[in-house]
Amino acid sequence: MSAASPLPYQHGTDPQFAQRAAVTFSLEDFGSALVLSGPCPRCGQEMEFTLVKELFRDGAGAVAAPGRPVVMFCTAEAVYDGSPDGGPGCGAFWSLKLPAGAGG
């Protein structure tokens, strides 16, 4: 079981979240999925966020608009007081642009 986090659950965003994630997250391209990993910009806990091919490609199979934003959210497995249904994540969400050619 994961350790308790000192932060309470708080559903929300901040422009700084996207800026921090853009600098600290790494991207692995598995062809059928992209995995972004790094510390959550709110709680600092390590997390992974997976995008399945159908979510980042258009209907013709081409990568949707290079640099298109993807809404991400914290998936850290720490325990957060006030988390709905005791689910994972601190409640933070942000929009991050995929680099050109990701998933191509």
Summary of the structure (lengths in Angstrom):
residues: 104
radius of gyration: 14.4
end to end distance: 36.9
largest distance: 45.4
contacts: 276
relative contact order: 0.30
helix: 16%
strand: 33%
